[in-house]
Amino acid sequence: MDNLGWVQELIAAPDLEALGTVLDARLHVYVDRGVPADERLLAERCAFEHEVRRYLARAQERGYAYQQRFPRMPSTWVDFVNQNKAAESEIARLNVRRAYEDGRHEAAEAVKEGWTTPTTPSVVQPFDPIAMIDRLVQDAVAQRLQVLPAPNVGSISPAADPACNNQAAENNSCRMSDVLAEFLRPLDRKRKHTAKGRGEAAPVVQFAVDLLGDPRMDELTEPKWKLLDEALPDIPNRDNIPRKFSETLFQRYKYAESTKWSKLERVTTTTIKSRYWAGLYKFVDFAIAEKHYRGPRPKFVCIDPENLAPLPRDAFDDDELLTLLQLPLFTGCKNRVHVWQPGGYFVQSHIYWGFLICILTGMRPGEVGQLKCADIRTDGEFYYFDLRPFDARNGRVAVKDLRNLKTNAAGRVIPIHPLLIELGLLDRMQELMDQKENRLFPEWDAYTRKDGTIRWSQPLSKAWQYVKTKLKLDRADLTLYSTRHLMADWLDNEAIAQRTRDRILGHASDVRGRYGRKGILDPQIAAKIEALEPQVIKQMREILLAAKNRADAGELTMLKTY
């Protein structure tokens, strides 16, 4: 076992780069020594070959480009394997010769060449180097464990085995990465609803895998959970981190560690609690339910004093809102694609309507993207968006046909502001219905996450990021959701009751708010929304209708996006 010192070096290696450094150096040493001369040396090399194969599989799984960091490794690896094959062939040849010449003088000559003489002449056991690999490595690890209380061996673990199961044999517990793969595996249509939110948990679980070295689930002891808990507050946000070092949470963590937090900031306490802790709890609960983890559910509590406090969102200022609406998208743009460049075309695209509906109704961007033509309804006097999951008066519907709402309180009816109707929203609805189109914005593409869940806000969110940069809106508390806060401010200024405010915005209210005539448009509420026109809305009307009137008069060419 004296020749297996590299096993201890692999155990001590903290990450893939350190592992690669050890393996690359050892490969050159072995290749320089040439073909091994006896079974003992070949067995050691086969054990090393096994670990290199594990490393290559793990690097490929993690997306680590080891070829760029160790450019000589591929060719050296080929030479190393060829030497091992040559040694195996030579040993097999000598074993046959030794068996044939058993008891004769030639057997003694074979011993002089360095090959082991069998102790039982009548039985020749063929050499199987692969069978020796795990035993040799396990012996070395066992010796190492006697002096190290809890070595990190996750980096030299095999790649995820899809056949991972719950056998009770020692060292047969699933790796954390195996359970993560199962956690993220798409479910069949009857169980798909149970996987909601797993995609959001994946980054922080992968951080745990990388930080802890992909341990077996039965190795997740209290000290390891504590180590993870203490590391989570030390993850920086993406600001001022080069893209190649910010693809994963662990990369950001290591970058902050290596740069000593130069020009970096920690994430907010909301991110730690709502994303990191919640994601890990979801994963652990899954592992416990599937009997991959039999320990107690950990409790995460660590918050660093340097972690940022959550920043409350604020509403648009009047000047910011008017500056937004003076962009070419709303006043005359270059063409269907270049809507942010001035020109002679009027394009009422899904982005055009998305911004205006969010501003004038307080709806969430994801709610706007899901609107159907049939969701625009009227009671004979007022028009409104019907955001209920389904209309119970028409009977039951299949679960697949329910609207994807953020919360139960999000199911509501919302009066449509008259300005939206003046701009032609009802005309759009009628034209699409004449074309047998169900969706109000058929060009609005949803984003599907890896776990199969759908995110409808993506197109408008991307447009907002561009607009924010173009207008140099650097106020930290200004986001796309500020449109909801703007509507809330307008409602507050009109002294509209809290319960009515909550119902319009789709916020959870007290228990009493869940009873009564659900979803029925209150004429008094509708009248207040219709009359809701502070000074800034009057200015909005002037800007928006001026462009619409120019298009109707032929001064701007109207282009449709459907």
C-alpha positions as CSV (number, residue, x, y, z in Angstrom):
1,M,0.0,0.0,0.0
2,D,3.0,2.3,0.2
3,N,2.7,3.0,-3.6
4,L,-0.9,4.2,-3.2
5,G,-0.1,7.6,-1.8
6,W,-2.1,9.2,-4.6
7,V,-5.2,7.9,-2.9
8,Q,-4.6,10.2,0.0
9,E,-3.9,13.1,-2.4
10,L,-7.3,12.5,-4.1
11,I,-9.0,12.4,-0.8
12,A,-7.5,15.7,0.2
13,A,-8.3,17.4,-3.1
14,P,-11.2,19.9,-2.6
15,D,-12.5,20.3,-6.1
16,L,-12.2,19.2,-9.7
17,E,-9.2,21.4,-10.5
18,A,-7.2,20.1,-7.6
19,L,-8.2,16.6,-8.5
20,G,-7.1,17.1,-12.1
21,T,-3.7,18.5,-11.0
22,V,-3.1,15.3,-9.0
23,L,-4.2,13.0,-11.7
24,D,-2.4,14.8,-14.5
25,A,0.9,14.7,-12.6
26,R,0.5,11.0,-11.7
27,L,-0.3,10.1,-15.3
28,H,3.0,11.5,-16.5
29,V,4.9,9.7,-13.8
30,Y,3.3,6.4,-14.7
31,V,3.8,6.8,-18.5
32,D,7.4,7.8,-18.0
33,R,8.0,4.5,-16.0
34,G,6.8,2.5,-19.0
35,V,4.9,-0.8,-19.0
36,P,4.6,-2.3,-15.5
37,A,6.8,-5.2,-14.8
38,D,4.6,-7.3,-12.4
39,E,1.0,-7.8,-11.3
40,R,1.4,-5.7,-8.2
41,L,2.3,-2.6,-10.2
42,L,-0.4,-3.3,-12.8
43,A,-3.0,-3.6,-10.1
44,E,-1.9,-0.2,-8.7
45,R,-2.1,1.3,-12.2
46,C,-5.6,-0.3,-12.8
47,A,-6.8,1.3,-9.6
48,F,-5.5,4.6,-10.7
49,E,-7.1,4.1,-14.2
50,H,-10.4,3.5,-12.4
51,E,-10.1,6.8,-10.6
52,V,-9.2,8.7,-13.8
53,R,-12.3,7.3,-15.5
54,R,-14.4,8.5,-12.5
55,Y,-12.9,12.0,-12.8
56,L,-13.5,12.2,-16.5
57,A,-17.2,11.2,-16.0
58,R,-17.6,13.7,-13.2
59,A,-16.0,16.5,-15.2
60,Q,-18.3,15.8,-18.1
61,E,-21.3,15.8,-15.8
62,R,-20.3,19.1,-14.2
63,G,-19.4,20.7,-17.5
64,Y,-15.8,21.3,-16.4
65,A,-13.4,21.7,-19.4
66,Y,-10.5,19.8,-18.0
67,Q,-8.9,19.7,-21.5
68,Q,-8.3,23.4,-21.4
69,R,-6.8,23.3,-17.9
70,F,-4.7,20.2,-18.6
71,P,-4.1,20.1,-22.3
72,R,-1.6,17.1,-22.2
73,M,-4.0,14.9,-20.2
74,P,-5.9,13.4,-23.2
75,S,-2.8,12.1,-25.0
76,T,-1.1,11.0,-21.8
77,W,-4.3,9.1,-20.8
78,V,-4.3,7.2,-24.1
79,D,-0.6,6.2,-23.6
80,F,-1.3,5.2,-20.0
81,V,-4.2,2.9,-21.0
82,N,-2.2,1.4,-23.9
83,Q,0.6,0.5,-21.5
84,N,-1.8,-1.2,-19.1
85,K,-3.3,-3.2,-22.0
86,A,0.2,-4.3,-23.1
87,A,1.0,-5.4,-19.5
88,E,-2.3,-7.3,-19.2
89,S,-1.5,-9.2,-22.4
90,E,2.0,-10.0,-21.3
91,I,0.8,-11.2,-17.9
92,A,-1.9,-13.4,-19.5
93,R,0.8,-14.9,-21.8
94,L,3.1,-15.7,-18.9
95,N,0.2,-17.1,-16.9
96,V,-0.5,-19.6,-19.7
97,R,3.1,-20.5,-20.0
98,R,3.4,-20.9,-16.2
99,A,0.4,-23.2,-16.1
100,Y,1.7,-25.3,-19.0
101,E,5.2,-25.6,-17.5
102,D,3.9,-26.2,-14.0
103,G,6.4,-28.2,-12.0
104,R,9.1,-27.9,-14.6
105,H,12.3,-25.8,-14.8
106,E,10.6,-23.1,-16.9
107,A,8.4,-22.1,-13.9
108,A,11.5,-21.2,-11.9
109,E,12.7,-19.0,-14.8
110,A,9.3,-17.2,-14.8
111,V,9.8,-16.4,-11.1
112,K,13.2,-14.9,-11.8
113,E,11.5,-12.6,-14.3
114,G,9.5,-11.1,-11.4
115,W,6.2,-12.9,-11.8
116,T,4.5,-14.6,-8.8
117,T,4.6,-18.4,-8.6
118,P,1.2,-20.0,-7.7
119,T,1.0,-21.6,-4.3
120,T,-1.2,-24.4,-5.5
121,P,0.4,-25.9,-8.7
122,S,-2.7,-27.8,-9.8
123,V,-5.0,-24.6,-10.0
124,V,-4.2,-21.5,-11.9
125,Q,-6.4,-18.4,-11.0
126,P,-6.6,-16.0,-13.9
127,F,-5.6,-12.4,-13.0
128,D,-8.5,-10.0,-12.9
129,P,-7.1,-6.5,-12.2
130,I,-10.6,-4.8,-12.1
131,A,-11.6,-7.1,-9.2
132,M,-8.7,-5.7,-7.2
133,I,-9.5,-2.0,-7.8
134,D,-12.1,-1.3,-5.2
135,R,-10.4,-3.4,-2.5
136,L,-7.1,-1.5,-2.9
137,V,-8.8,1.9,-2.8
138,Q,-11.0,1.0,0.1
139,D,-8.0,-0.3,2.1
140,A,-6.2,3.0,1.4
141,V,-9.3,5.0,2.4
142,A,-9.8,3.0,5.5
143,Q,-6.2,3.7,6.6
144,R,-6.8,7.4,5.9
145,L,-10.0,7.5,7.9
146,Q,-8.0,6.3,11.0
147,V,-6.2,9.7,11.0
148,L,-8.8,12.0,9.4
149,P,-12.2,12.2,11.2
150,A,-14.3,13.1,8.2
151,P,-12.4,13.3,4.8
152,N,-14.2,14.7,1.8
153,V,-14.2,11.9,-0.8
154,G,-17.1,13.2,-2.8
155,S,-14.9,14.6,-5.6
156,I,-13.6,11.1,-6.5
157,S,-17.0,9.5,-6.4
158,P,-18.4,7.7,-9.5
159,A,-20.8,9.5,-11.8
160,A,-24.5,9.4,-11.0
161,D,-25.9,5.9,-11.3
162,P,-29.5,6.0,-12.6
163,A,-30.1,2.6,-11.0
164,C,-29.4,4.0,-7.5
165,N,-31.6,2.2,-5.0
166,N,-32.1,1.7,-1.3
167,Q,-30.1,-1.4,-0.6
168,A,-28.9,-1.7,3.0
169,A,-25.4,-2.7,2.1
170,E,-22.6,-0.5,3.4
171,N,-21.5,2.3,1.0
172,N,-24.5,1.7,-1.2
173,S,-26.3,4.9,-0.2
174,C,-27.1,7.2,-3.1
175,R,-24.9,10.2,-3.8
176,M,-26.4,13.6,-3.2
177,S,-26.1,14.3,-7.0
178,D,-28.0,11.1,-7.7
179,V,-30.9,12.1,-5.5
180,L,-30.8,15.6,-7.1
181,A,-31.2,14.0,-10.5
182,E,-34.1,12.0,-9.3
183,F,-35.6,15.1,-7.6
184,L,-35.5,17.0,-11.0
185,R,-36.6,14.1,-13.2
186,P,-39.8,15.1,-15.1
187,L,-42.8,13.2,-13.7
188,D,-45.7,11.7,-15.5
189,R,-48.8,13.8,-16.1
190,K,-50.5,12.4,-13.0
191,R,-47.7,13.4,-10.6
192,K,-46.5,16.5,-12.3
193,H,-48.3,18.8,-9.9
194,T,-46.2,17.4,-7.0
195,A,-43.0,18.7,-8.5
196,K,-43.8,22.4,-8.5
197,G,-40.9,24.6,-7.4
198,R,-38.2,21.9,-7.8
199,G,-36.6,23.7,-10.6
200,E,-36.0,26.8,-8.4
201,A,-34.4,24.6,-5.8
202,A,-31.9,23.0,-8.2
203,P,-29.2,25.7,-8.0
204,V,-28.9,25.7,-4.2
205,V,-29.0,21.9,-4.0
206,Q,-26.2,21.8,-6.6
207,F,-24.3,24.3,-4.4
208,A,-24.6,21.8,-1.5
209,V,-23.3,19.0,-3.8
210,D,-20.3,21.1,-4.9
211,L,-19.5,22.4,-1.4
212,L,-19.8,19.1,0.4
213,G,-18.1,17.1,-2.3
214,D,-21.2,15.1,-3.4
215,P,-21.4,13.0,-0.3
216,R,-23.5,9.9,0.1
217,M,-26.8,10.7,1.7
218,D,-25.9,8.6,4.8
219,E,-22.9,10.9,5.2
220,L,-25.0,14.0,5.7
221,T,-24.4,14.4,9.4
222,E,-25.1,17.5,11.5
223,P,-21.6,18.9,11.0
224,K,-22.0,18.8,7.2
225,W,-25.4,20.5,7.4
226,K,-23.9,23.1,9.7
227,L,-21.1,23.7,7.2
228,L,-23.6,24.2,4.5
229,D,-25.7,26.5,6.7
230,E,-22.7,28.7,7.4
231,A,-21.7,28.9,3.7
232,L,-25.0,30.0,2.3
233,P,-24.7,33.6,3.6
234,D,-21.3,33.8,1.9
235,I,-22.7,33.5,-1.6
236,P,-22.4,36.9,-3.4
237,N,-24.8,38.3,-5.9
238,R,-23.8,38.4,-9.5
239,D,-22.8,42.1,-9.6
240,N,-19.2,42.6,-10.6
241,I,-18.5,38.9,-11.2
242,P,-17.3,37.9,-14.7
243,R,-19.8,35.7,-16.4
244,K,-17.5,32.6,-16.6
245,F,-17.3,32.7,-12.7
246,S,-21.0,33.2,-12.1
247,E,-22.7,30.3,-13.9
248,T,-23.3,28.5,-10.6
249,L,-23.7,29.5,-6.9
250,F,-20.5,27.6,-6.0
251,Q,-18.5,29.4,-8.7
252,R,-19.7,32.7,-7.2
253,Y,-18.9,31.5,-3.7
254,K,-15.3,30.5,-4.7
255,Y,-14.8,33.7,-6.7
256,A,-15.7,35.8,-3.6
257,E,-13.3,33.6,-1.5
258,S,-10.4,34.0,-4.0
259,T,-10.9,37.8,-4.5
260,K,-11.5,38.4,-0.8
261,W,-14.9,40.0,-1.6
262,S,-13.4,42.9,-3.6
263,K,-16.2,45.0,-5.0
264,L,-18.7,42.2,-4.2
265,E,-21.9,42.2,-2.1
266,R,-23.8,39.4,-0.4
267,V,-27.3,38.4,-1.4
268,T,-30.3,39.6,0.5
269,T,-31.8,37.9,3.5
270,T,-35.0,37.3,1.4
271,T,-32.9,35.3,-1.1
272,I,-31.4,33.2,1.6
273,K,-34.7,32.5,3.3
274,S,-37.1,32.2,0.3
275,R,-34.7,30.6,-2.2
276,Y,-31.9,28.9,-0.4
277,W,-33.5,27.6,2.7
278,A,-36.8,26.8,1.1
279,G,-35.1,25.0,-1.8
280,L,-33.0,22.9,0.5
281,Y,-36.0,22.0,2.7
282,K,-37.9,20.9,-0.4
283,F,-35.1,18.7,-1.4
284,V,-34.6,17.2,2.0
285,D,-38.3,16.5,2.4
286,F,-38.2,14.7,-0.9
287,A,-35.1,12.6,0.1
288,I,-36.8,11.7,3.4
289,A,-40.1,10.7,1.6
290,E,-38.2,8.6,-0.9
291,K,-36.1,7.0,1.9
292,H,-32.8,8.2,0.5
293,Y,-32.1,10.2,3.7
294,R,-32.9,8.8,7.2
295,G,-31.5,11.5,9.3
296,P,-33.3,14.4,11.0
297,R,-34.5,17.4,8.9
298,P,-31.8,20.1,9.2
299,K,-32.6,23.6,10.4
300,F,-30.9,26.5,8.6
301,V,-30.5,29.7,10.7
302,C,-27.3,31.5,9.6
303,I,-27.5,35.1,8.4
304,D,-24.3,37.2,8.1
305,P,-24.5,40.8,9.3
306,E,-23.1,41.8,5.9
307,N,-26.1,40.2,4.1
308,L,-28.3,42.9,2.5
309,A,-31.6,43.8,3.8
310,P,-34.6,43.3,1.4
311,L,-35.3,46.3,-0.7
312,P,-39.0,47.3,-0.8
313,R,-40.4,47.9,-4.3
314,D,-41.7,51.4,-5.0
315,A,-44.1,52.7,-7.5
316,F,-43.1,54.6,-10.7
317,D,-42.7,58.3,-10.3
318,D,-44.9,60.2,-12.8
319,D,-41.8,61.4,-14.7
320,E,-40.5,57.8,-15.0
321,L,-43.9,56.6,-16.3
322,L,-44.2,59.3,-18.9
323,T,-40.7,58.8,-20.1
324,L,-41.5,55.1,-20.6
325,L,-44.6,55.9,-22.7
326,Q,-42.7,58.4,-24.9
327,L,-40.5,55.6,-26.3
328,P,-41.0,54.6,-30.0
329,L,-43.0,51.5,-29.0
330,F,-45.8,53.8,-28.0
331,T,-45.3,56.7,-30.3
332,G,-44.0,55.3,-33.6
333,C,-41.3,52.7,-34.2
334,K,-39.0,51.5,-37.0
335,N,-40.8,48.1,-37.7
336,R,-42.2,45.0,-36.0
337,V,-38.8,43.9,-34.7
338,H,-37.1,47.2,-33.9
339,V,-39.9,48.6,-31.7
340,W,-37.5,50.7,-29.6
341,Q,-36.1,52.7,-32.5
342,P,-38.2,55.7,-33.9
343,G,-39.9,55.3,-37.2
344,G,-43.2,55.6,-39.1
345,Y,-44.9,52.4,-37.9
346,F,-47.5,51.9,-35.1
347,V,-47.2,48.4,-33.7
348,Q,-49.5,47.4,-30.8
349,S,-47.6,44.3,-30.0
350,H,-47.9,42.0,-26.9
351,I,-45.2,44.1,-25.3
352,Y,-47.2,47.3,-26.0
353,W,-50.3,45.9,-24.4
354,G,-48.4,44.1,-21.7
355,F,-46.9,47.3,-20.2
356,L,-50.2,49.2,-20.5
357,I,-52.4,46.5,-18.9
358,C,-49.9,46.1,-16.0
359,I,-49.9,49.9,-15.5
360,L,-53.7,50.4,-15.7
361,T,-54.9,47.2,-13.9
362,G,-52.1,46.3,-11.5
363,M,-52.0,42.7,-13.0
364,R,-48.9,40.6,-12.7
365,P,-46.9,40.2,-16.0
366,G,-47.5,36.4,-15.9
367,E,-51.2,37.0,-15.7
368,V,-51.2,39.2,-18.7
369,G,-49.4,36.6,-20.8
370,Q,-52.1,34.0,-20.1
371,L,-55.1,36.1,-21.1
372,K,-57.6,34.6,-23.5
373,C,-60.0,36.5,-25.7
374,A,-62.9,35.0,-23.7
375,D,-61.4,36.5,-20.5
376,I,-62.6,40.0,-21.6
377,R,-66.2,40.1,-20.4
378,T,-68.9,42.7,-19.7
379,D,-71.9,43.0,-17.5
380,G,-73.6,45.3,-19.9
381,E,-72.1,48.4,-18.5
382,F,-68.5,47.8,-17.6
383,Y,-65.8,45.6,-19.2
384,Y,-63.5,43.5,-17.0
385,F,-60.8,40.7,-17.1
386,D,-62.1,37.5,-15.7
387,L,-59.0,35.9,-14.0
388,R,-60.9,33.2,-12.1
389,P,-59.4,29.7,-12.6
390,F,-62.7,28.8,-14.3
391,D,-66.3,30.0,-14.3
392,A,-68.1,27.7,-11.8
393,R,-71.4,28.7,-13.3
394,N,-70.6,26.8,-16.5
395,G,-69.7,23.6,-14.6
396,R,-66.5,21.8,-13.8
397,V,-63.4,21.8,-16.0
398,A,-60.3,19.5,-16.3
399,V,-57.3,20.4,-14.1
400,K,-55.2,20.9,-17.2
401,D,-57.5,23.7,-18.3
402,L,-57.2,25.7,-15.1
403,R,-55.4,29.0,-15.2
404,N,-51.9,29.0,-13.7
405,L,-52.3,31.5,-10.9
406,K,-49.7,32.6,-8.3
407,T,-52.1,32.1,-5.3
408,N,-55.7,31.2,-4.7
409,A,-56.4,34.9,-4.1
410,A,-55.2,35.7,-7.6
411,G,-58.4,34.4,-9.0
412,R,-60.5,37.6,-9.4
413,V,-62.2,39.9,-11.8
414,I,-60.5,43.2,-12.7
415,P,-62.3,46.2,-14.3
416,I,-60.7,47.3,-17.6
417,H,-59.7,51.0,-17.6
418,P,-61.5,52.9,-20.4
419,L,-58.1,54.1,-21.8
420,L,-57.3,50.5,-22.8
421,I,-60.6,50.2,-24.7
422,E,-60.0,53.6,-26.4
423,L,-56.6,52.3,-27.6
424,G,-58.3,49.3,-29.3
425,L,-58.1,46.4,-26.9
426,L,-61.7,45.2,-27.8
427,D,-60.9,45.5,-31.5
428,R,-57.9,43.2,-31.0
429,M,-60.0,40.7,-29.2
430,Q,-62.7,40.7,-31.9
431,E,-60.2,40.2,-34.7
432,L,-58.5,37.3,-33.0
433,M,-61.8,35.6,-32.3
434,D,-62.8,36.0,-36.0
435,Q,-59.5,34.2,-36.7
436,K,-60.5,31.4,-34.3
437,E,-57.6,32.3,-32.0
438,N,-58.2,31.7,-28.3
439,R,-55.3,33.7,-26.8
440,L,-55.4,37.5,-26.6
441,F,-51.6,37.6,-27.2
442,P,-50.8,34.6,-29.3
443,E,-47.3,35.9,-30.0
444,W,-46.5,35.9,-26.3
445,D,-44.3,32.8,-25.7
446,A,-44.1,31.1,-22.4
447,Y,-40.9,29.9,-20.9
448,T,-40.8,26.3,-19.7
449,R,-38.4,25.4,-16.9
450,K,-36.5,22.1,-16.6
451,D,-39.1,20.8,-14.1
452,G,-41.9,21.4,-16.6
453,T,-43.4,24.4,-14.9
454,I,-44.3,27.4,-17.1
455,R,-43.3,31.0,-16.6
456,W,-45.4,33.5,-18.5
457,S,-43.7,36.7,-17.5
458,Q,-40.5,36.1,-19.4
459,P,-41.1,38.3,-22.6
460,L,-42.2,41.3,-20.6
461,S,-39.5,40.9,-18.0
462,K,-36.8,40.8,-20.7
463,A,-38.3,43.9,-22.4
464,W,-38.3,45.8,-19.1
465,Q,-34.6,45.0,-18.5
466,Y,-33.8,46.5,-21.9
467,V,-36.0,49.6,-21.2
468,K,-34.5,50.1,-17.8
469,T,-31.0,50.2,-19.3
470,K,-32.0,52.3,-22.3
471,L,-33.7,55.0,-20.0
472,K,-30.9,54.7,-17.4
473,L,-33.4,54.0,-14.7
474,D,-30.9,53.1,-12.0
475,R,-33.2,53.4,-9.0
476,A,-32.7,50.2,-7.1
477,D,-36.3,49.9,-5.9
478,L,-37.8,50.3,-9.4
479,T,-38.9,47.0,-11.0
480,L,-41.5,45.7,-13.4
481,Y,-43.6,45.0,-10.4
482,S,-43.6,48.7,-9.7
483,T,-46.7,48.9,-11.9
484,R,-48.6,47.0,-9.3
485,H,-47.4,49.5,-6.6
486,L,-48.4,52.3,-8.9
487,M,-52.0,51.0,-9.1
488,A,-52.0,50.4,-5.3
489,D,-51.0,54.1,-4.8
490,W,-53.8,55.2,-7.1
491,L,-56.3,53.1,-5.2
492,D,-55.0,54.4,-1.9
493,N,-55.3,58.0,-3.1
494,E,-58.9,57.4,-4.0
495,A,-59.6,56.1,-0.5
496,I,-60.8,52.8,-1.8
497,A,-61.4,50.2,0.9
498,Q,-58.6,47.7,1.8
499,R,-60.7,44.7,0.9
500,T,-61.6,46.2,-2.5
501,R,-57.9,47.0,-3.0
502,D,-56.9,43.5,-2.2
503,R,-59.5,42.0,-4.6
504,I,-58.4,44.2,-7.5
505,L,-54.7,43.4,-7.0
506,G,-55.2,39.7,-6.2
507,H,-53.8,39.9,-2.7
508,A,-54.8,37.5,0.1
509,S,-57.2,39.2,2.5
510,D,-58.7,38.0,5.8
511,V,-61.0,35.0,6.1
512,R,-64.1,37.1,5.6
513,G,-62.8,38.0,2.1
514,R,-63.1,34.4,1.0
515,Y,-66.8,34.3,1.3
516,G,-69.7,36.1,-0.4
517,R,-70.4,36.6,-4.1
518,K,-67.0,35.5,-5.6
519,G,-65.9,36.9,-8.9
520,I,-69.0,39.0,-9.5
521,L,-68.2,42.4,-10.7
522,D,-69.2,45.0,-8.2
523,P,-70.6,48.0,-10.1
524,Q,-69.4,50.4,-7.5
525,I,-65.8,49.1,-7.8
526,A,-66.0,49.2,-11.6
527,A,-67.3,52.8,-11.5
528,K,-64.4,53.8,-9.3
529,I,-61.8,52.2,-11.6
530,E,-63.4,53.8,-14.6
531,A,-63.3,57.2,-12.9
532,L,-59.7,56.5,-11.8
533,E,-57.8,59.2,-13.7
534,P,-55.2,61.2,-11.7
535,Q,-53.2,63.8,-13.6
536,V,-50.6,61.4,-14.8
537,I,-53.2,59.2,-16.5
538,K,-54.5,62.3,-18.3
539,Q,-51.0,62.9,-19.5
540,M,-50.7,59.2,-20.5
541,R,-53.9,59.6,-22.5
542,E,-52.5,62.5,-24.5
543,I,-49.4,60.6,-25.4
544,L,-51.0,57.3,-26.3
545,L,-54.1,58.5,-28.1
546,A,-52.0,61.0,-30.1
547,A,-50.1,58.1,-31.7
548,K,-53.3,56.0,-32.1
549,N,-55.0,58.9,-33.9
550,R,-52.0,59.4,-36.2
551,A,-52.2,55.7,-37.1
552,D,-55.9,55.9,-37.7
553,A,-55.3,59.0,-39.9
554,G,-52.6,57.2,-41.9
555,E,-49.7,59.3,-40.7
556,L,-48.3,56.1,-39.1
557,T,-48.5,52.8,-40.8
558,M,-50.3,50.3,-38.6
559,L,-48.6,46.8,-38.4
560,K,-50.3,43.8,-36.7
561,T,-48.4,41.1,-34.9
562,Y,-51.0,38.4,-35.2
